[in-house]
Amino acid sequence: MRARHPLKRVGERGAGKWQRVSWDEALTDIADRMIDVIMSDGPGAIMWDQGAVTGGGAGLAQARTTLVLDTPVLDWNPEAGDHRPGVAVTLGTMTFCSSMDDLFHSDLIFIWGGNPVYTQIPNAHFIMEARYNSTRIVTIAPDYSASAIHADQWVPVRVGTDAALGLSMAHVMIEEGIYDRRFVREQTDLPLLVHSDTGRFLRQSEVQAGGQDDRFYIFDGKSRQVVLAPHDTLALGALDPELEGEFEIGTRNGKIRVTPVFARLRAHLKQYVPEAAVKICGVDPETIRALARQLARARAATCLCQSNFSKYYHAIEMERAQILCFALAGQMGRKGAGYLGFAYLSVDSVDGLAVAAGKDDPKTILAAVGLQMAPLMQQNMAKGYTPEMSLYDLARKEYGQGSMASSMVWLYHQVGMADTYGHAEKWDSQLRRPAVAYMEEAVEKGWVFKGTSRPRIFMEAGGNALRRWRAYDRIAEKLLPMLDLMVTIDWRMSTTGLYSDYVLPAAAWYEKDDITWATPLAPFSQIVTRAVEPLGEAKADWEFYCLLLKTIQRRATERGLHEFADRHGNPRTFDVYDQFTFGGRYTEKNPTDFLDLVLELSTNTGGVNWEQLRKKGFQRFTGVGNSYANIGNSTDVKANETITAGLWHTEKKMPWPTLTRRMQFCIDHPFYEELGEMLPVHKDPPRIGGNYPLQLTGGHTRWSIHGSWRDQKYMLQLNRGQPVIFIGTDDAADRGISDGDSVRLFNDIGSSELMAKVSPSLRRGQVTVYHAWEPFMARDRKTASTVTPSPINPISLAGGYFHIQPRPAEFGPGPTDRATRVEVEKIH
């Protein structure tokens, strides 16, 4: 249902009883309540949820609002499960991806951990068209998915066992000698020396007084000596690092034995010989060997993984194993060759404008921000940091101040979800101590930021938290009674809106002007333009934020309030509208002028202005720019060429943004050591939810665009029109379930009623519920998310290890809903 007018709740939360009010009435009440909370509890008691509206003018407007008010915003990306934790741990970032047309350079494509025919419908044709060039498509998935239908080979793997498959493939490549020795020695940490007994890296600080903790060693085959590995470049020059052997070296504490990571990895992988791996993953040993050989011998191979594995409890290990395979095969950083991370490429001026506020001209303010950051940037340059490393370092430091809060940590500590999210030991028998102990240690050591403010106001703008959150029903029971005010701005009535005090109507996509960002990486900056006027009294994002801040500033003045203390106790002024609009230069009356500013300050859009972009509709990027979100692509963007991620590493020999400055497969962090995950390893999915026979999987629905159109009546006519669970033919027969039956999905955590869709495409023991069903569409408002306790895996709390430290969108704890244990029964 479209939101057309401002609505104020007049009944119980969720009852759907509303009173139509004016914008002025709504904003005045909201502004007064925000001022009250800022003055009594501080701005930390007001939390914003940004949802998927994180790019372009809409996301920038929210970021600048939270900047001038010093109110935190939830880091929703890890909580949504799009954070690619194993990718970030191994490569130092998850945000890199080649353009989809780069697939035309591939002769082998692995669809492994994704279902792009469902989730990237506009881009799936690139995969199909690549086959015209004889490209081979291999889909690895438990079920015979829509993407498997279009593959040359489908490899059915047991749910949650992909790490075992990947590690077995790695074993085959090493033992058969078909790995890329040059690539491994240059680009990875596998030649670096570690202690033979502990597996920890040999650091310069151990060898000489005043040595550094981030300088590491190799054994040079030419000089037959232990020497420092290159630090500022990946180029080996005359060095010839050994991958095998054991060597003696003198340290400040005496002589020790060391060996390359590769040697330890090779011994470690022997437990994953194909004949042993088949017992774990269910893939035939000869199929494993054939996959390894295909990958190693391909001219150029690409892995489309997407964000599915991010949602598993052992997500880190599943993704580490995948990348290990592609690194051993040398299938990274070449045309048509690469493991594709999270796609992000947008106008690069957004980052600077998000942290610039004041009444002066924005260029003057940005220059001052640059001068403020200059000393830290110079220090980082002296350390040999690349620009990418420096941007990530700045982001880590800012994140540690709490301006952006990990959703999972906020829900755990401040909302009281520790009883659900914080007891992984209940399901994971391999933990050596209670999960809460890991959280306490992470907070104590500053790896995780723990806020102290009790939530008083929750602002939903761009998301739908009470649908998106796992175990949302339990969260609602705890969070809603805490809140004095909950506001949703949306173009439709969402579940979060249904429980809000105010629902404010937002302009829909073609009712506003904006610069957009989308997850499939395209070489073009794209826009939406106002084709029609906003419906009813709906307002575009920039106008809403301007009016909200204008009202706050006006009401503070009328109440005689001029200053407030920010989250750190520093004085701030209430002239927030003036700061937001750069002294009235960019207000609600001239929103496209701000978009013009965004383009003017951008370095990667070829100098195009808004009017030119509006007429053309798109503009080809000229580079990745100097943006936190973009720079991980590490490549030049050239005219008339596909975008290939990682070329700066493979061609220019720029170090990776990890501790070792290489693709890093050995993580000698204390948590990794304690949990037996220093090297990539397979661990069975724990029986989260209880001892039940079925494993719940999921994915993006085919009949919606993210969660936005899940309740759209015409889209509903293309499928069953209500929450559905897919169940295999044999599992359905065992339970007396027929297609179309009403069934109950349940475990120790909760239950949900759905319609059964019996399908031969699912393997025995697997059931699937695709995402985004609104709770108000389900009986008792209980969707499948109510059975997912989503315990935090303690390893995701690791920090203080250079690149492994939370920053926006990465390295925070995420959900663990995949492979949740459930049962399904027919409702009679």
N, C-alpha and C positions, 0 to 999 in steps of 0.2 A: 504494500500500500504506500503510495507516495505521501510524503510529508509536505503539506501545502501551506500550513500556517503554524505559528508558534503555539505550542500546547503546554499547559501546566497540569500536573497531576492533581486530582482532587480526591481520589480514592486510595485504597491500599496499593502498595507497589505491585505492579504486574496485573492489576485488575482491569486495566484498559479504560479507566474513567478519567476524562480530560476536560479541561476548560480552555477554550480558545482565548488567547491574550494577544496583546500587541507586542511588537518587537521591543518598543521602548519599555513597556512594563516588565517583560521578561529580562531584558538586559540590565535594567536598574536593580531588580531583585538579585540577579546573579552577581552583579558587580558588588552590591552591598555585602552579600554573604562572603564573597571572595576577600573583600577588604577586612571583614570581621575575622576571618580565619588567619589571614596574613598577620594581622595585628596581635592576635591571641596565641596562635600556635606556630606562626611562621609559614613562609611559602612552601616548605617541605611537606605540609599537610594537604597540599593540593596536588593531585596527580593527574597527568594527562595520558591518554592512550592514543597513539597515532595510527595504529593499524597499518594497513597497506598504503595509506596516502602519505608516502614518505618522500616523493620526488616532486620536482617542479615547483610552481608557485604555491600550491596548496600546502605541501610539506614544509616549504620554506617559511610560509606565514605562521604555521604553528611553531616551528623552531624559534622564530624571532619573538613570538609571544612568550614562550617559556623563558627566553633569554632575558627579556626586560622585567618579567615578574619573578625570575629566579625560581620558578616552579619546575619540579622534575617531570620528566616524561619517561614512560615505560619503554624499555628496549624490547620490543615485541618480537623481533626476528628470531632469536634463539627459542623463545617460548612458543612460537608458531612451528618451530622445527625446520626452519629454513637456513640454519646457521652452518651447516656442513662442517661439523667439528673435527672430523678426522682429516679433512682437507686442510683446514687452518693449522692444525697441529703439525702437519707434515710439510706444508709449503709456506707457512707464515701468514697466509691470507686465504680466504675462500673466494674473494671477488675477482675472478678472472674468467674469461670465456672467449672463445673464438666466435665469429659471426656464423650464423647457420649455413650460409653459402660456402663456408670453408669446407663443409662436408664433401663438396664436389671434388676436393683434392684427396679424399680418403679412398683407400681401396678396402678398408675394413672398418665397420662401425659396430661397436658393442653398445646395445641398449641394456644397461646393467644397473638396475635400481630405479628405473623410471618407466613411465608409460606415456611418451610424448604424443601418441595419437589421441589420448584423452587430454593431457595437460597442456600441450602446446599445439593446439589445432591449427593456428595460422602458420606454423612453421614445419608441421609434419611433412609437408610436400617436399621439403629439401631432402629428407631422408629417402623418400620414395624415388625422387628424381636422381639421387646419387646412384641408384641401381642401374640407371641407363648407361653409366660408365663402368658397369660390371663390379660395382662396389658390393661387397658381401655384408649382409646385415645379420648380426647374431643378437638375439634377445635372451637375456638370462633373467628368469623370474619364476616364482613358485607357480603362478597361474598362467594359463594360455591367454594372455592379455590381448587387447586390441593391437598393441604394437607387435606382439609375437606373430599375429596373423600375417603381417607384412614382412616378416624376417625370412632369411634363407635357412636359419637354424634356430630352434628354440631349445634352450637348456633349462629344464625344470629343476630348480634348486629348492631344498627345504627352507621353510621360512626362517630367516635370521641366521643362516649358516654361510652367507656369502664370504665371510672372512676365511673360512676353511677352504672354500673353493679357490679364492685368490691366492692364499698361501701355498696351496698345492700346485697351482700353476707356476708360482714363483720358484718353488722347489724344482719343478721340471726344467724351467729355463736355465737355472743354475747348473743342475746336474748334467744336462745335455749340452752345456756350453753354448747355448744359443742366445745368451744375454748380450747386451751392447756394452762391452767392456769400456770403451772410450767414454760413453755417456755416463756410466756409473762412476767412473773415477773422477770425472770433471764436475758433474752436477749434483751428486749425492754425498751424504755423509758416510757412505759405506767404506771408503778407504781410511777414515779417521781412526785413530788408535784409542782403544779402551782398555781398562784394567782387565786382565785375563780372569781374575777371580770375581770381581763385582760387576763388570760390564759398564762401569761408569767411564766417561770420557777422561782421557789424560789431558789435563789443562796446563797451560804455561805457568800458572800460579803454583803448581806442584813442583815444577822443575827448577824454577829460578826465583829468587827474591824479587818482589816487585812485578812479577808476571801477572798477566791478565787471566781472568776466569773465562773469557770468551775467545781465547786463542787455543787452537787445537793442533794436533800433530798427525803426520803420516810417516810411513816408512818408505823412503825413496829407494827404489830398486837400482838406480844408477850409482848413487854414492854409497848405498848400503848403510844409510844412517837415518836415525829418527830426526825429522826436520819439521819446522812449523809449516802448517798448511797455508796456502795463500788466503789472505784475509779480505782484501779490498777488491778482489777479482776472482772469478771462477777459473780463469786461464791458468793452466798448470805450467806453462813455459817448458823448461827442460826437465821438470820433475816427472818421475815415473812411479806413482804410488802403487805399492803392493796391496793386493786384496786378501791375501792369505798369509799364514805364517804366525809365529810368535817370537817376540823380540824382548831383549832386556834393556832397560834404560835406568840411569841413575836419577833419582829425584832428591828433593830436600830432605826426605825421610828415609833415604836408602834406595837400593835397587828394587825394581819391580818388573813383572812380566806384563807385556802388553800385546794386543792383537787387533787387527782391523775389525771394524763393525761387521764387514762382509763375512769374515770367517765365523764370527759368532752367529750371524744370521743363517749361514749355510748349515751349521750344526743344529740350530733351532728349528729349521724348516724340515728336518728329517722326520719329524713326527707327523708331517702332512704329506707323506708319500701318497700318491693317488689311491692306493689300496686301503690306506687308513682314512683318507679324506672322504671316500665314498660312504663310509659308515656314519659320517657326520652330515654331509651335505646332500647325499643321495645321488650325486652325479657320477656316472660310470668312469672308472679310471682312464679308459682310452679316450673318452670324451674330454677329460681334463687335460690329458697330454695333447690332444689335437687342438684344443683352445690355446694352450700355451704356445704351441708351434705356430699357429695362425698369427697370434699376436706378435711373436718375435720376428717372424719372417715377412710380415706385411710391409709394404712400401710406406704406408702412412695409415695409422690406426687412430680412431677417435673413440672415446668413451662418453656416452650420454648417460649421466647418472641422475641428475636432478636432485631433489631434496628428500627423497624417500628414506634413505638410510639414516638421515639426521634424526629421525623419530624413533629409532630403536635404542634400547638401553645401552647396547654395546656399539653405538653408532661410530665412535672413534675408530674402533678396530676394523670395522667393516670397510670404512673408507681408506684407512691406512693400507689395508691389504690390496685394495684395488689400485691405488697409486703405486704401490711397490711393483705390481705387475707391469704397469706402463713405464715406470722408470727403468726397470731391468731391460725392457724391450727397446728403450730409447725412443719411445713414442710420445715425446713431449716437445713443444716449442718448434714445430715444423709445420709447413702448410699441410693441412689435413691430418696432422698428428697431434694428439693432446688429450689429456683428461680435463673435461670441462667443469669448471667450478660454478659459482653463483654468478650469473650474468648481470653486470652493471656497467652502463656507460651513459653518461648524461652530461649536461652543461656543467662545466667545472667551477663556475662562479658561485654556485649555490653554497658551497662550504664556507667561503669567506663571508657572504652576506648573512649566513646563519649565526655568526658570532660577532657581527658588527651592529652596534646600536648607539644612537646618539642624535643630537639635533643638527649636526653639521652635515655637509655634503658627504655621501657614502664613500666617495673616493678618498676623501681626507681621513675618514674614520678607518677605512681599510688600511691606509698607509700607516696610521698609528698602531693598529693591531699588528701589522707586519714588524714595526720597530719593537713592539713589546715581545714578540716571539723571536726576534733576531738572536739574542744571546743564546737561547736554547738551541736554535738551529745551528749556530756556530759551534757550540759544544758538540753537537751530534756530528757535524762535519769533521771535527777533529778526531772523533772516534771512528771515522770511516763509514759512517752511516750513509746509505743511499737516500735520495729524496723520499723514496717509498718508506724506508725505515723511520725517517724523521717524522713523517706524517702520522705513522702508526704510533710512534712514541708520544707525540702530542695528544693523540686521541686517547691513549691509555691513561695518561696523567689527568686529562679532563674527566674521563669516565670515573676515575677513582675519587673524584670530588662529589659524585652523586648527582650531577646534572642530568644524567640518563641512568635509570635504574633497571637492573635486571628484573624482568617480570617475575621469573621464578623465585628469585631471592626476596623480592618485595612481598610476593604472596606468602612465602615461607615465613618471613619474620614479622612483617607488619600487618598482614591480614590473618595470620594464625593457621596457615596450611601446613605447618611442620608435621602435624599428625598424619597427613596424607602424603606429602612430598618428601618427608624427611626420615623415612624408615625403610630404606632400601634393603637393609639387612633382613627384613621380614621375608623378602623374596630372593635376595642374592646371598646364597650361602658362602660365597667366596670372600665376602668382606671380613676383614680381620678385626674390626671394631664397629661399634654402632655408627650409622651414617651421620648422626648428629655430631659425632666427634670430628669428622672431616669438615663439616660446616663450621664448627667452632674454631678449628685451627685455621681455616681459610679466612675467616673474619679477623681473627687475632693477628694474623700475619699481613693483613691488608690485601690479600688476594681477591677478596670479595668485599664490596661496599655494603654495609648494613645501615640502612636509614633508621632514624629513631622517632620520626614523627608518626603519630597515629593518623591514619587517613580520615580526613574530614570532608573533602570534596573530590569527586571523581569526574573528570571531563573527558567524554568520549567524542573524538573528532577524527573520523577516518577509519575507525575500526568497529568491531562488534564483540567486545570482550566476553560478554556472557553467552556467546555462542562459541567463540574461539577457544576459551580456556578449557583445558582438560579438567574433568571433575568440576565443571562450572556450577553445578547444583550445590556442592559443598562450599565453594567459594562464595556464592551468593548468600548462603546462610550466615557466613561469618562477616563478609564485607558490608552488605547492605545495612545492617543495624549500626555500623560504625559511622555511616555517612550522614552529614547534615544536608548534603546537596549532591545530586547526580544529574549531569546535563549531557544530552546526546545531540550532536548536530549531524544530520544525515538526510539524504534525499528520500529515504524510505523508513518505514517503521520496523526497526530491528528488535531482536529480543532485548538488547541492552537498552534501547529506547523505551521499550515497554515497562521497564523497571526504573526509569529515570523520573526525576522531578520535573524536568523540562525536556521537550523534544523540539529542536529548532530546525526549520526546513532549509536544507542546503540545495543549491543548484546542482542539477544532474550534469552528465558529461557534456552534452551539446547545448547547455544553457550558460556556458561560461567560457572564458578564454584562459588557456593555461598551456604550459610546456609540460609534456608528460614523460614518464619513464615507465618502461615495462621490462619484465624479467627476460624474455628472449632477447639476446643481444643482437641489435641491428646497427648498421653503420649510419643510421640517420637519427637526428633529433626530430621528434614529432610533436605535434600540438593538437589540442582541441580548440575549436572556435565556437563562439556563440551563434548557433544557427537559429535559435528561437529564444524568446525571453524566458527567464526562470518561471516555473509554474507557481501560481499563487503568489505567496509572499517569500518564496525561497530566495536565498542570497548566496552569491559566490563566496568562496573561502576567504579571499582577501578582504572583501567587504565585511564579512562577519567578524574577522579578527580586528579590523580597524574599529568597528563599532563597539565591540566588547571593550577594547582598551580605552577608547574615547570615553565610554561610560564609566569605567573604573577611575580614570583621571578626573572626570567631572564630579563624581560622587565623593572622591577623596577630598577634592577641593571644597565642596559644599559642606563636608563634615569637619573641615579644619585640619585635615591630615595631609602632611607634606612628605614625610619620610617613613620608611619601614626598615626593619633589619632583615637582611637576606639570610640564607641558610647557614652562613658562616659568621653571622653577627655584624657584618659590615653594613653601613647605612646606604640605603637606596632611596631614590625619590619617586614619587607617584606620578611624575609626568611621563607615564609609560606610553601614551599615545604619541607624544612628540618624539620620543626615542624610537618607537616602532616605525614611524613614517619619515624618519630623517628630517625632523623639523617641519613636517607638513608638506614635504616634497612629493611623497607618494602615499596618497590617501585612498579612501574608498571611492573617491570621485574620479580618479585616474588610474585604475588598476593596470591597464596595459602599459602605462609608462614604467611601472615597476618591472614588467616583463621585458621591456626594452632595455632597462638597466641590467637585468640578468644577462641578456645577450651581449650587451656592450662590454661587460666585465669578463665575459667568458673568453678563454683563449683557444677553445677547440671547436668553434662553430663558424669559422671563416668570416667573421665580421658581419654576419647577417643581422638585420634589425627586425623588430617585431612585425612591422608592416610587410616587409619582404617575406618573412616566414609565414605570416598569415595567408598571403596570397599563394605561396608555393605549397605550404602544408608540411614540408619537411626540409631538412638541411643535412647534408652529409657531414659527419664529424671529420675534423682535420687532425685529430690526435686524441689521446686520452686526457690531456690536460694535467693540471697539478691539483688534483682532487683526491681526498681520502678514499672515496668510494671507487673512483675510476682507476687509480694509479696501479692497482694490482694486476691490471691487464698486461702491463709491462711490454708494450709493443708500439710500433709506429703505425699510424693509420694512413695508408697511401691511397691515392686516387686510383680507381679502376682495379683495386685488389681486394681480396677478402681480408678480413681482420683475423690475424692468427695470434692468439695469446702466448706470452712467454718468450717472444723472440729476443727481448733484451737480455734474458738469462742465457739462452742458447747461442745467440749470435754475438751479442756485445759482452757476454760473460759477466753481466751484472749479478752480484750475489743475491740469493733468495733472502727474504726478510725473516729468517729464523735465527736461533741462537748460533748455530754452526755456519750460517750463511749458505747453507746448501739444502737441498731437499732432505729432510731429516727424518730418518726411520728409527733412530735410537733416541729415546727420551729418558734421560737419567734424572728426572724429577722425582722427589721422594714419594709422591703418591703413585706414580707409575711403577716405581721400584717395589713399593709395598704391595701393589695389586697385581704384580706379575705382568706388566704391560710395557716394559721398557722397549721391547721389540714388538712388532705387530703380532697379534695372537688371536686365535678364535676362542670365544667363550659362548656357550649355549645361552640363548635368551632365558633369563630367569622366569619362573612361573608367577609373573606379576598378575595379581588378581585372584590367585588361588590354584588349587590342584584340579584343573579342568582340562578336558581333552582337546578343545579347539583353540586355535590361535587366531586372534583378530588382526586383520590387516586393513589397509585403507589406501586412499589415494585421492587425487583431485577428481571431482565429478566431471563427467562429460557434458552434463546438461546444465551448465552454469559457467560463469566467468568468475573464478575464485568463489567467494560466498555471496556476491552481490545480487545475483538473479536466481537464487535457489528457490524462492517462493513466487517467481514470476509465472503467471498463469499459462502463458503460451509455452514456456519452457517445460512446465510441469506436464503438459500434454504430450511431450516427447518421451516420457518415461512413465513410471508407475504413479507419479503424482503424490507420493508420500514416502516417508523414510523406509528404505529397503535394505535388507541384508542378503548378500549373495552367499549361497551355500552349495557345496558340491553335491552331485547326484547321489553318491554313496552315503555321505553323511546325512543327507535329507531322508533317504530311505530308511536308514537305521533308526531315525527318530519319528518316522511316520509323517514326515512333513512333505506336503505337495506345494507346487508352485502357486503363489498367491495366498497361502495360509498366513494367518496372523501368528507370530511367534514371539517368545520372550527371550531376549538376550540377557544373560546374567552371570555374575560371579560374586565373590565375597564383598565387592565394593558397592555394586548397585545393579540396576536392571533397566531394560528399555524394551518397549513393544514395537515391533517392526513388521513389515510384510516380507515374506520369504520369496526370493527369486532363486529358483533351483537352476544351477548351471553346471554343465559338464566341464567347464573351463577351470574350475578350482580343484586343487589337489586335496586329497583326504586330510582332514584335520585343519583346514583353512576356511575361515569365513571372512567376508569383506564387506565393510560399510564405507561407501565413498563420502567425502567430507561435505560440510557446509549446511547440513540440515538445521533449520532454525528450531530451537526447542518448542516454540509455540506451534510448530507443525506436528509435534509428536504427542502421544497420549501422556498426560500428566507432565508435559514439558520435559520429558526425559529422553534424550537422544543417546546414541551409543557412547558419547563422551562421558556419560555418568558411570561407566564401568571401567574407566581408565584412571587409576590412581596416579600414574605418571611419576613414580619416585625418581628423585634426582640421583644420578649415578655420581658417587663421590669423585670420580676421576675428572669430571667436568668442572670441579671446583679448584683444580690445580692453578697456581699462579706464581708470580715472582720468578719466572723463568724466561726472561727476555720476551720472546714473542707470545708465550703462553701466559697471558694476562688479559682479563676482560677489557674489551673496547666495543664501541658501537657495532651491533649486529653480529659480533663474533666472540668466541671464547667464553661465553656464558653458558650456564646450564640450560638444557632444553627439555622437551617432553619425551616421554618414553611410552607412547601408546601402542606402537607396532608390536605384534606378538603377545599382546595381553591375553592371558588365559581366560576363556569363557566357555559357557555351555549355551545351547539353544534348545528350547522346547516348544512344542506346538501348544497354542492356547485353545483349549476346547470350549 
